[in-house]
Amino acid sequence: MPIKPINELIIGIKGAGEMASAVAWRLFMANIRNIFMMEISNPLAVRRLVSFCEAIHDGSQSVEDVTAVLVDTAMEIRSAWADGKIAVVADPRWTAIETIQPDVIVDAILAKKNLGTCLTEAPLVIGLGPGFAAGSDVHLVVETNRGHHLGRIIITGSAEPNTGIPGNIAGFTKERVLRAPAGGRFKTGLSIGDQVTAGDDVGVVEGENVRAAINGVLRGLIRSDTKVKKGLKLGDIDPRGDTNFCATISDKARAISGSVLEAILRVYNRPKEPESESRQASKSEHDRLSDSERQALTMGIFRGHARAVSRAITIVENETDESFRLLEEIWSRCGKAHRIGITGPPGAGKSTFTSRLVKQFRDAGLTVGVVAVDPSSPFTGGAFLGDRLRMKNVSEDPGVFIRSMATRGSPGGLARQATAAADILDASGKKIILFETAGVGQTELDIMSAADTIIVMTVPDAGDFIQGMKSGIMEIADIIIVNKADLPGADRMKADLEAVLAMRETKSKWACRVRLADSINVTGLDEIYRDIQDHLDYLKKEGVLLARQQQRVEKQVRILVSQHVTEQFWTSERKKTLKTHIKKSTQPISPYATARKLFNI
């Protein structure tokens, strides 16, 4: 494991409730400040005054003078760090891990079972409480049961089983906890810090009262109007009656968070050894997969496991040698999904349209993968959550997998990565794969060539866009949509497009269709959905689908061979010769003669 300075470590924490927040607070106070926390969209924290998840609702939250802020993108995470704040993201599927690539993952959800955390998520993975096995699905486990072993760091084995009994405070255990008597909306007029007496009504759930069993102060209380399940913890009464305890971290949370800090220091606070040439050459060893790991990852993809799919796409994005081996192993399962490309200028409403389309496919019982391509950000590699937030109505559907991708300095590579990501989604069993691109440049054209059906979107009064379409995108469009059809000029725009198409010479038997739509008000979408089905039927009936797949394979082979030849050609000797030749020359040199010389080396 590469050793980094403590203050440069990146920490990802699953959860942002009481215990997770204590961990984040402790690390922050120890000058480990590059922290991001991943929470569900509607947190259910009880001890809200000491839980950073409140930032999901309020935009920010402070716990004992440490502040966390709600963010949406990788750039905003880093901006929060620069401002001296912890970043909180609404990310129930932990997709930020793949983009940020933390040094440490702490699963602090305290679900009493493992919800999907695995060893390969980071160089150091720590699990809090029961449900984790050290050395199997996490590297280390921290004991969370009160008693002699509270906070013990476990390097082999599991934590003690959950007792189901709350901690003893002033002689009270279960009596302290308020639970939902039924399922429904919890309503309350009380606040954390209020004093209650045994028998008092604290709130109500669907007509059933929630009553205090003891005297004390409400140390914790879930938000009013929260939808709850029967038996869910709603509140916490502290019989000591001290309101100062409501807004401070508990003794248990301090003990556990201290152990997490110790675990991180055990691994990372070691003297840095001198690196030999062999060690320098193997710096990327952690990116490599053993045969058993590759087999497990492949099987995870075939079974449609989101974590396996996400990790595989990250390997593809990093363009390691592993990506070629992995893609070769899954290739036998590819070729069954209908790949649909959606492109158009910024502001055309592609994300909203895509989310509506995803819902239609899901209503039809089809699983969907979305590759949202954003080549615009040179700082963060694109917004890893931006598209998910715009597609919030479908992003948490287990039958939908959404992944944002962005260029990392090689637009041509982006098209290869997007195609490979689609192959992974295809192999995972997704029936529909949607490419959504940010514009209509060459990169987008390359990505669209990986699709079976291509949808081009525009908006009224985009005359310049039509002129641009003539240079390439018009030739590959199967369906053109004039979105935001409630705006003036929509009908004229449709007529202009149809006129341009009428003048086009084409050998295809498919006549490109032009449709009006309003994604916000959900009009025109049923007709477009039928167009997509009609186009797929056409592709199959005329043998075009197979021909496009064959062309796609041929193009991929050419790209891979070209890439391989380039890598083989540029040996260290040729690179050195080129630089030396240019530097030594006092006259303008001929690139043609230089290239010929390099070929002869």
ROSE-633036 format. One record per residue (C-alpha): residue number from 1; residue in one letter; x, y, z. Coordinates in steps of 0.1 Angstrom, whole numbers. Layout:
<rec NUM a <X Y Z>>
...
This chain:
<rec 1 m <0 0 0>>
<rec 2 p <15 34 -10>>
<rec 3 i <22 56 20>>
<rec 4 k <7 91 19>>
<rec 5 p <11 120 43>>
<rec 6 i <-18 119 68>>
<rec 7 n <-31 153 59>>
<rec 8 e <-34 143 22>>
<rec 9 l <-55 112 29>>
<rec 10 i <-90 111 13>>
<rec 11 i <-116 95 35>>
<rec 12 g <-150 82 23>>
<rec 13 i <-176 75 50>>
<rec 14 k <-207 56 43>>
<rec 15 g <-235 72 63>>
<rec 16 a <-237 106 79>>
<rec 17 g <-256 98 111>>
<rec 18 e <-245 100 147>>
<rec 19 m <-217 75 146>>
<rec 20 a <-205 84 111>>
<rec 21 s <-205 120 121>>
<rec 22 a <-184 113 152>>
<rec 23 v <-158 95 130>>
<rec 24 a <-157 125 105>>
<rec 25 w <-154 150 134>>
<rec 26 r <-126 130 150>>
<rec 27 l <-106 127 118>>
<rec 28 f <-112 163 110>>
<rec 29 m <-99 174 144>>
<rec 30 a <-68 152 138>>
<rec 31 n <-61 172 106>>
<rec 32 i <-74 145 82>>
<rec 33 r <-97 168 64>>
<rec 34 n <-104 155 29>>
<rec 35 i <-136 138 40>>
<rec 36 f <-167 130 20>>
<rec 37 m <-198 113 35>>
<rec 38 m <-224 94 15>>
<rec 39 e <-260 94 27>>
<rec 40 i <-295 84 15>>
<rec 41 s <-317 111 1>>
<rec 42 n <-340 112 32>>
<rec 43 p <-318 105 63>>
<rec 44 l <-335 90 93>>
<rec 45 a <-311 102 120>>
<rec 46 v <-325 106 155>>
<rec 47 r <-296 125 171>>
<rec 48 r <-299 152 145>>
<rec 49 l <-279 179 163>>
<rec 50 v <-248 158 161>>
<rec 51 s <-254 143 126>>
<rec 52 f <-239 158 95>>
<rec 53 c <-267 142 74>>
<rec 54 e <-288 172 84>>
<rec 55 a <-269 190 56>>
<rec 56 i <-290 169 32>>
<rec 57 h <-321 189 44>>
<rec 58 d <-306 222 53>>
<rec 59 g <-276 226 30>>
<rec 60 s <-251 226 59>>
<rec 61 q <-247 213 95>>
<rec 62 s <-222 220 122>>
<rec 63 v <-212 196 150>>
<rec 64 e <-190 209 178>>
<rec 65 d <-176 237 155>>
<rec 66 v <-169 214 125>>
<rec 67 t <-191 221 95>>
<rec 68 a <-203 199 67>>
<rec 69 v <-220 211 35>>
<rec 70 l <-242 194 9>>
<rec 71 v <-225 190 -25>>
<rec 72 d <-234 175 -58>>
<rec 73 t <-202 170 -78>>
<rec 74 a <-166 160 -74>>
<rec 75 m <-155 196 -80>>
<rec 76 e <-178 207 -52>>
<rec 77 i <-163 181 -29>>
<rec 78 r <-129 195 -34>>
<rec 79 s <-142 230 -30>>
<rec 80 a <-157 221 3>>
<rec 81 w <-123 207 14>>
<rec 82 a <-106 240 3>>
<rec 83 d <-131 259 25>>
<rec 84 g <-122 237 55>>
<rec 85 k <-155 218 54>>
<rec 86 i <-166 182 52>>
<rec 87 a <-186 173 21>>
<rec 88 v <-219 154 22>>
<rec 89 v <-235 139 -9>>
<rec 90 a <-269 123 -14>>
<rec 91 d <-254 91 -28>>
<rec 92 p <-272 59 -15>>
<rec 93 r <-253 37 -40>>
<rec 94 w <-219 51 -31>>
<rec 95 t <-210 61 -67>>
<rec 96 a <-187 88 -54>>
<rec 97 i <-162 62 -44>>
<rec 98 e <-155 54 -81>>
<rec 99 t <-148 90 -90>>
<rec 100 i <-130 102 -59>>
<rec 101 q <-111 70 -53>>
<rec 102 p <-105 75 -15>>
<rec 103 d <-76 60 5>>
<rec 104 v <-99 49 32>>
<rec 105 i <-135 38 33>>
<rec 106 v <-154 36 66>>
<rec 107 d <-187 19 66>>
<rec 108 a <-205 37 95>>
<rec 109 i <-241 29 85>>
<rec 110 l <-245 6 115>>
<rec 111 a <-271 -15 96>>
<rec 112 k <-260 -46 117>>
<rec 113 k <-252 -62 84>>
<rec 114 n <-230 -56 53>>
<rec 115 l <-250 -38 26>>
<rec 116 g <-223 -43 0>>
<rec 117 t <-190 -30 13>>
<rec 118 c <-160 -49 0>>
<rec 119 l <-122 -50 3>>
<rec 120 t <-116 -36 -32>>
<rec 121 e <-133 -3 -26>>
<rec 122 a <-101 13 -11>>
<rec 123 p <-66 5 1>>
<rec 124 l <-80 5 36>>
<rec 125 v <-117 -5 43>>
<rec 126 i <-130 -3 79>>
<rec 127 g <-164 -16 91>>
<rec 128 l <-181 -5 123>>
<rec 129 g <-200 -31 143>>
<rec 130 p <-215 -65 134>>
<rec 131 g <-220 -77 98>>
<rec 132 f <-184 -74 87>>
<rec 133 a <-156 -99 87>>
<rec 134 a <-120 -85 90>>
<rec 135 g <-98 -99 62>>
<rec 136 s <-129 -110 42>>
<rec 137 d <-151 -81 32>>
<rec 138 v <-132 -53 51>>
<rec 139 h <-96 -50 63>>
<rec 140 l <-105 -40 99>>
<rec 141 v <-136 -41 121>>
<rec 142 v <-142 -18 151>>
<rec 143 e <-163 -32 180>>
<rec 144 t <-194 -11 187>>
<rec 145 n <-210 -30 216>>
<rec 146 r <-207 -13 249>>
<rec 147 g <-186 -30 275>>
<rec 148 h <-150 -41 280>>
<rec 149 h <-143 -44 242>>
<rec 150 l <-159 -12 230>>
<rec 151 g <-137 3 203>>
<rec 152 r <-114 -28 200>>
<rec 153 i <-98 -30 165>>
<rec 154 i <-104 -65 151>>
<rec 155 i <-79 -77 125>>
<rec 156 t <-94 -112 121>>
<rec 157 g <-130 -122 126>>
<rec 158 s <-162 -102 134>>
<rec 159 a <-176 -79 160>>
<rec 160 e <-199 -91 187>>
<rec 161 p <-235 -98 176>>
<rec 162 n <-261 -70 181>>
<rec 163 t <-278 -73 214>>
<rec 164 g <-308 -52 205>>
<rec 165 i <-306 -35 239>>
<rec 166 p <-299 2 240>>
<rec 167 g <-271 15 262>>
<rec 168 n <-278 19 299>>
<rec 169 i <-281 55 310>>
<rec 170 a <-291 61 346>>
<rec 171 g <-305 26 349>>
<rec 172 f <-327 28 318>>
<rec 173 t <-322 10 285>>
<rec 174 k <-352 1 262>>
<rec 175 e <-374 26 281>>
<rec 176 r <-353 54 267>>
<rec 177 v <-361 47 231>>
<rec 178 l <-392 59 213>>
<rec 179 r <-404 36 184>>
<rec 180 a <-431 39 158>>
<rec 181 p <-463 21 168>>
<rec 182 a <-473 18 132>>
<rec 183 g <-462 26 97>>
<rec 184 g <-470 60 82>>
<rec 185 r <-461 97 88>>
<rec 186 f <-446 107 121>>
<rec 187 k <-459 141 133>>
<rec 188 t <-446 160 163>>
<rec 189 g <-447 195 177>>
<rec 190 l <-417 189 200>>
<rec 191 s <-380 196 194>>
<rec 192 i <-347 181 206>>
<rec 193 g <-339 195 240>>
<rec 194 d <-375 196 252>>
<rec 195 q <-383 181 286>>
<rec 196 v <-409 153 288>>
<rec 197 t <-426 133 315>>
<rec 198 a <-436 97 315>>
<rec 199 g <-469 94 297>>
<rec 200 d <-465 125 276>>
<rec 201 d <-475 124 240>>
<rec 202 v <-443 130 219>>
<rec 203 g <-460 126 186>>
<rec 204 v <-483 105 165>>
<rec 205 v <-481 80 136>>
<rec 206 e <-513 75 116>>
<rec 207 g <-535 82 146>>
<rec 208 e <-514 62 171>>
<rec 209 n <-497 82 199>>
<rec 210 v <-460 79 206>>
<rec 211 r <-457 83 244>>
<rec 212 a <-427 88 267>>
<rec 213 a <-421 60 291>>
<rec 214 i <-397 79 314>>
<rec 215 n <-389 114 325>>
<rec 216 g <-361 132 308>>
<rec 217 v <-350 154 279>>
<rec 218 l <-354 146 242>>
<rec 219 r <-318 140 233>>
<rec 220 g <-328 129 198>>
<rec 221 l <-359 131 177>>
<rec 222 i <-366 122 140>>
<rec 223 r <-379 150 118>>
<rec 224 s <-416 156 118>>
<rec 225 d <-435 145 87>>
<rec 226 t <-410 117 81>>
<rec 227 k <-424 85 66>>
<rec 228 v <-416 56 90>>
<rec 229 k <-420 19 93>>
<rec 230 k <-434 2 123>>
<rec 231 g <-408 -3 150>>
<rec 232 l <-384 24 136>>
<rec 233 k <-365 44 162>>
<rec 234 l <-381 78 165>>
<rec 235 g <-365 94 195>>
<rec 236 d <-341 91 225>>
<rec 237 i <-349 103 260>>
<rec 238 d <-320 111 283>>
<rec 239 p <-331 106 319>>
<rec 240 r <-302 127 332>>
<rec 241 g <-321 158 319>>
<rec 242 d <-290 177 308>>
<rec 243 t <-298 196 276>>
<rec 244 n <-260 201 270>>
<rec 245 f <-258 164 260>>
<rec 246 c <-282 170 231>>
<rec 247 a <-257 188 209>>
<rec 248 t <-224 170 219>>
<rec 249 i <-209 137 207>>
<rec 250 s <-216 108 231>>
<rec 251 d <-190 88 250>>
<rec 252 k <-196 58 229>>
<rec 253 a <-193 77 196>>
<rec 254 r <-160 93 208>>
<rec 255 a <-146 59 217>>
<rec 256 i <-154 43 184>>
<rec 257 s <-143 73 164>>
<rec 258 g <-110 73 183>>
<rec 259 s <-105 37 173>>
<rec 260 v <-111 45 136>>
<rec 261 l <-84 72 138>>
<rec 262 e <-61 47 154>>
<rec 263 a <-68 21 127>>
<rec 264 i <-59 47 100>>
<rec 265 l <-27 57 118>>
<rec 266 r <-17 21 121>>
<rec 267 v <-17 17 84>>
<rec 268 y <-7 52 71>>
<rec 269 n <15 66 99>>
<rec 270 r <46 46 90>>
<rec 271 p <81 56 79>>
<rec 272 k <83 58 41>>
<rec 273 e <108 32 28>>
<rec 274 p <132 41 0>>
<rec 275 e <117 28 -33>>
<rec 276 s <137 4 -54>>
<rec 277 e <132 4 -92>>
<rec 278 s <112 -28 -89>>
<rec 279 r <89 -12 -64>>
<rec 280 q <85 19 -85>>
<rec 281 a <75 -2 -114>>
<rec 282 s <48 -19 -94>>
<rec 283 k <32 12 -80>>
<rec 284 s <0 3 -98>>
<rec 285 e <-1 -32 -83>>
<rec 286 h <-33 -23 -63>>
<rec 287 d <-50 -17 -97>>
<rec 288 r <-43 -52 -108>>
<rec 289 l <-66 -82 -102>>
<rec 290 s <-55 -116 -93>>
<rec 291 d <-71 -145 -113>>
<rec 292 s <-96 -151 -84>>
<rec 293 e <-104 -114 -81>>
<rec 294 r <-110 -111 -118>>
<rec 295 q <-132 -142 -118>>
<rec 296 a <-152 -128 -89>>
<rec 297 l <-156 -95 -106>>
<rec 298 t <-167 -111 -138>>
<rec 299 m <-193 -132 -120>>
<rec 300 g <-205 -101 -102>>
<rec 301 i <-210 -84 -136>>
<rec 302 f <-229 -114 -150>>
<rec 303 r <-252 -114 -120>>
<rec 304 g <-259 -77 -124>>
<rec 305 h <-243 -66 -91>>
<rec 306 a <-240 -28 -92>>
<rec 307 r <-207 -27 -73>>
<rec 308 a <-191 -51 -97>>
<rec 309 v <-204 -31 -127>>
<rec 310 s <-192 2 -112>>
<rec 311 r <-157 -11 -105>>
<rec 312 a <-154 -27 -139>>
<rec 313 i <-162 7 -155>>
<rec 314 t <-136 24 -134>>
<rec 315 i <-110 -1 -146>>
<rec 316 v <-120 7 -181>>
<rec 317 e <-118 45 -175>>
<rec 318 n <-83 41 -161>>
<rec 319 e <-73 22 -193>>
<rec 320 t <-51 -3 -174>>
<rec 321 d <-41 -37 -189>>
<rec 322 e <-68 -52 -167>>
<rec 323 s <-95 -35 -188>>
<rec 324 f <-85 -55 -219>>
<rec 325 r <-85 -88 -200>>
<rec 326 l <-118 -80 -183>>
<rec 327 l <-136 -69 -215>>
<rec 328 e <-124 -100 -233>>
<rec 329 e <-138 -123 -205>>
<rec 330 i <-173 -106 -206>>
<rec 331 w <-175 -104 -244>>
<rec 332 s <-195 -136 -248>>
<rec 333 r <-224 -120 -228>>
<rec 334 c <-225 -88 -250>>
<rec 335 g <-247 -80 -280>>
<rec 336 k <-282 -84 -265>>
<rec 337 a <-290 -49 -253>>
<rec 338 h <-306 -22 -275>>
<rec 339 r <-282 7 -275>>
<rec 340 i <-297 41 -279>>
<rec 341 g <-278 74 -283>>
<rec 342 i <-292 107 -272>>
<rec 343 t <-274 139 -282>>
<rec 344 g <-281 175 -288>>
<rec 345 p <-269 210 -277>>
<rec 346 p <-266 220 -241>>
<rec 347 g <-299 231 -227>>
<rec 348 a <-320 209 -250>>
<rec 349 g <-334 190 -220>>
<rec 350 k <-316 157 -226>>
<rec 351 s <-314 147 -190>>
<rec 352 t <-350 153 -183>>
<rec 353 f <-360 135 -215>>
<rec 354 t <-337 106 -207>>
<rec 355 s <-352 102 -172>>
<rec 356 r <-387 101 -187>>
<rec 357 l <-375 75 -213>>
<rec 358 v <-359 54 -186>>
<rec 359 k <-392 53 -167>>
<rec 360 q <-411 42 -198>>
<rec 361 f <-386 13 -203>>
<rec 362 r <-389 4 -166>>
<rec 363 d <-427 4 -168>>
<rec 364 a <-423 -21 -196>>
<rec 365 g <-402 -43 -173>>
<rec 366 l <-369 -36 -190>>
<rec 367 t <-337 -30 -171>>
<rec 368 v <-317 1 -181>>
<rec 369 g <-281 13 -181>>
<rec 370 v <-273 50 -187>>
<rec 371 v <-238 62 -198>>
<rec 372 a <-240 100 -193>>
<rec 373 v <-210 115 -211>>
<rec 374 d <-197 150 -201>>
<rec 375 p <-164 159 -217>>
<rec 376 s <-165 195 -204>>
<rec 377 s <-148 194 -170>>
<rec 378 p <-109 193 -170>>
<rec 379 f <-109 195 -132>>
<rec 380 t <-130 167 -119>>
<rec 381 g <-136 143 -148>>
<rec 382 g <-172 154 -150>>
<rec 383 a <-200 156 -125>>
<rec 384 f <-204 121 -110>>
<rec 385 l <-237 130 -94>>
<rec 386 g <-251 158 -116>>
<rec 387 d <-269 134 -140>>
<rec 388 r <-282 113 -111>>
<rec 389 l <-297 143 -94>>
<rec 390 r <-314 154 -126>>
<rec 391 m <-326 118 -130>>
<rec 392 k <-335 115 -93>>
<rec 393 n <-369 99 -100>>
<rec 394 v <-352 68 -115>>
<rec 395 s <-316 69 -101>>
<rec 396 e <-325 49 -70>>
<rec 397 d <-344 22 -90>>
<rec 398 p <-323 -11 -86>>
<rec 399 g <-332 -19 -122>>
<rec 400 v <-314 13 -134>>
<rec 401 f <-276 19 -134>>
<rec 402 i <-264 54 -142>>
<rec 403 r <-227 62 -147>>
<rec 404 s <-212 96 -157>>
<rec 405 m <-181 95 -177>>
<rec 406 a <-157 123 -189>>
<rec 407 t <-126 128 -209>>
<rec 408 r <-93 128 -190>>
<rec 409 g <-74 146 -216>>
<rec 410 s <-82 123 -245>>
<rec 411 p <-115 129 -262>>
<rec 412 g <-109 99 -286>>
<rec 413 g <-103 77 -255>>
<rec 414 l <-137 88 -242>>
<rec 415 a <-155 72 -271>>
<rec 416 r <-136 39 -264>>
<rec 417 q <-144 41 -227>>
<rec 418 a <-181 48 -233>>
<rec 419 t <-184 19 -257>>
<rec 420 a <-166 -4 -232>>
<rec 421 a <-189 8 -204>>
<rec 422 a <-219 -1 -226>>
<rec 423 d <-203 -36 -231>>
<rec 424 i <-201 -41 -193>>
<rec 425 l <-237 -30 -188>>
<rec 426 d <-247 -53 -217>>
<rec 427 a <-229 -82 -201>>
<rec 428 s <-246 -74 -167>>
<rec 429 g <-280 -81 -183>>
<rec 430 k <-293 -45 -190>>
<rec 431 k <-318 -47 -218>>
<rec 432 i <-316 -10 -227>>
<rec 433 i <-284 11 -227>>
<rec 434 l <-287 49 -232>>
<rec 435 f <-258 71 -241>>
<rec 436 e <-264 107 -232>>
<rec 437 t <-238 132 -245>>
<rec 438 a <-233 169 -238>>
<rec 439 g <-232 182 -273>>
<rec 440 v <-228 174 -310>>
<rec 441 g <-190 176 -316>>
<rec 442 q <-167 150 -330>>
<rec 443 t <-165 132 -296>>
<rec 444 e <-203 129 -296>>
<rec 445 l <-204 116 -332>>
<rec 446 d <-179 89 -322>>
<rec 447 i <-200 79 -292>>
<rec 448 m <-231 79 -313>>
<rec 449 s <-215 54 -337>>
<rec 450 a <-217 29 -308>>
<rec 451 a <-255 31 -307>>
<rec 452 d <-281 12 -326>>
<rec 453 t <-307 39 -325>>
<rec 454 i <-297 76 -325>>
<rec 455 i <-319 104 -312>>
<rec 456 v <-310 140 -318>>
<rec 457 m <-326 167 -297>>
<rec 458 t <-330 204 -303>>
<rec 459 v <-352 232 -292>>
<rec 460 p <-372 259 -310>>
<rec 461 d <-353 288 -326>>
<rec 462 a <-320 269 -329>>
<rec 463 g <-313 278 -365>>
<rec 464 d <-276 277 -361>>
<rec 465 f <-278 243 -347>>
<rec 466 i <-296 230 -379>>
<rec 467 q <-267 244 -399>>
<rec 468 g <-243 225 -377>>
<rec 469 m <-263 194 -380>>
<rec 470 k <-259 193 -418>>
<rec 471 s <-222 187 -413>>
<rec 472 g <-226 153 -397>>
<rec 473 i <-252 146 -371>>
<rec 474 m <-281 148 -396>>
<rec 475 e <-267 118 -415>>
<rec 476 i <-268 95 -385>>
<rec 477 a <-300 106 -368>>
<rec 478 d <-328 81 -367>>
<rec 479 i <-352 102 -347>>
<rec 480 i <-350 140 -342>>
<rec 481 i <-369 156 -313>>
<rec 482 v <-378 193 -310>>
<rec 483 n <-381 194 -272>>
<rec 484 k <-397 222 -252>>
<rec 485 a <-425 222 -277>>
<rec 486 d <-445 246 -256>>
<rec 487 l <-422 274 -267>>
<rec 488 p <-430 296 -297>>
<rec 489 g <-415 284 -330>>
<rec 490 a <-416 246 -323>>
<rec 491 d <-439 238 -352>>
<rec 492 r <-417 259 -376>>
<rec 493 m <-386 242 -363>>
<rec 494 k <-402 208 -370>>
<rec 495 a <-411 219 -405>>
<rec 496 d <-376 232 -412>>
<rec 497 l <-361 199 -401>>
<rec 498 e <-385 179 -422>>
<rec 499 a <-376 201 -452>>
<rec 500 v <-339 195 -447>>
<rec 501 l <-344 157 -444>>
<rec 502 a <-365 157 -476>>
<rec 503 m <-336 170 -496>>
<rec 504 r <-312 145 -482>>
<rec 505 e <-302 115 -503>>
<rec 506 t <-301 83 -484>>
<rec 507 k <-300 46 -491>>
<rec 508 s <-316 36 -459>>
<rec 509 k <-352 23 -459>>
<rec 510 w <-357 40 -425>>
<rec 511 a <-371 75 -429>>
<rec 512 c <-358 97 -400>>
<rec 513 r <-388 109 -380>>
<rec 514 v <-392 144 -365>>
<rec 515 r <-413 147 -333>>
<rec 516 l <-424 174 -310>>
<rec 517 a <-420 168 -272>>
<rec 518 d <-423 185 -239>>
<rec 519 s <-403 164 -214>>
<rec 520 i <-414 186 -184>>
<rec 521 n <-451 182 -191>>
<rec 522 v <-446 147 -204>>
<rec 523 t <-462 152 -239>>
<rec 524 g <-452 135 -271>>
<rec 525 l <-431 108 -253>>
<rec 526 d <-454 79 -260>>
<rec 527 e <-451 85 -297>>
<rec 528 i <-413 87 -294>>
<rec 529 y <-412 55 -274>>
<rec 530 r <-431 38 -302>>
<rec 531 d <-407 52 -328>>
<rec 532 i <-378 36 -308>>
<rec 533 q <-396 3 -309>>
<rec 534 d <-403 7 -346>>
<rec 535 h <-367 15 -353>>
<rec 536 l <-355 -16 -334>>
<rec 537 d <-380 -38 -354>>
<rec 538 y <-366 -23 -386>>
<rec 539 l <-330 -29 -376>>
<rec 540 k <-338 -66 -369>>
<rec 541 k <-360 -72 -400>>
<rec 542 e <-336 -56 -425>>
<rec 543 g <-305 -72 -409>>
<rec 544 v <-292 -37 -401>>
<rec 545 l <-288 -44 -364>>
<rec 546 l <-263 -72 -371>>
<rec 547 a <-245 -51 -397>>
<rec 548 r <-241 -22 -372>>
<rec 549 q <-228 -46 -345>>
<rec 550 q <-203 -59 -370>>
<rec 551 q <-192 -24 -380>>
<rec 552 r <-188 -16 -343>>
<rec 553 v <-166 -46 -337>>
<rec 554 e <-145 -37 -368>>
<rec 555 k <-140 -1 -356>>
<rec 556 q <-131 -13 -321>>
<rec 557 v <-105 -37 -335>>
<rec 558 r <-90 -9 -357>>
<rec 559 i <-88 14 -327>>
<rec 560 l <-72 -12 -304>>
<rec 561 v <-47 -22 -331>>
<rec 562 s <-38 14 -337>>
<rec 563 q <-34 20 -300>>
<rec 564 h <-12 -11 -296>>
<rec 565 v <10 -2 -326>>
<rec 566 t <14 34 -312>>
<rec 567 e <24 21 -278>>
<rec 568 q <48 -4 -294>>
<rec 569 f <64 22 -316>>
<rec 570 w <71 48 -290>>
<rec 571 t <99 31 -272>>
<rec 572 s <120 51 -247>>
<rec 573 e <148 51 -273>>
<rec 574 r <126 67 -300>>
<rec 575 k <112 93 -276>>
<rec 576 k <148 102 -265>>
<rec 577 t <159 103 -302>>
<rec 578 l <131 126 -312>>
<rec 579 k <137 151 -283>>
<rec 580 t <175 151 -289>>
<rec 581 h <171 156 -326>>
<rec 582 i <148 186 -321>>
<rec 583 k <169 202 -294>>
<rec 584 k <202 198 -313>>
<rec 585 s <189 212 -346>>
<rec 586 t <197 249 -353>>
<rec 587 q <175 249 -384>>
<rec 588 p <138 241 -388>>
<rec 589 i <136 204 -391>>
<rec 590 s <114 184 -414>>
<rec 591 p <88 163 -395>>
<rec 592 y <86 140 -425>>
<rec 593 a <123 132 -425>>
<rec 594 t <123 129 -388>>
<rec 595 a <95 104 -389>>
<rec 596 r <112 84 -416>>
<rec 597 k <144 83 -394>>
<rec 598 l <124 71 -364>>
<rec 599 f <108 43 -384>>
<rec 600 n <143 30 -393>>
<rec 601 i <155 28 -357>>
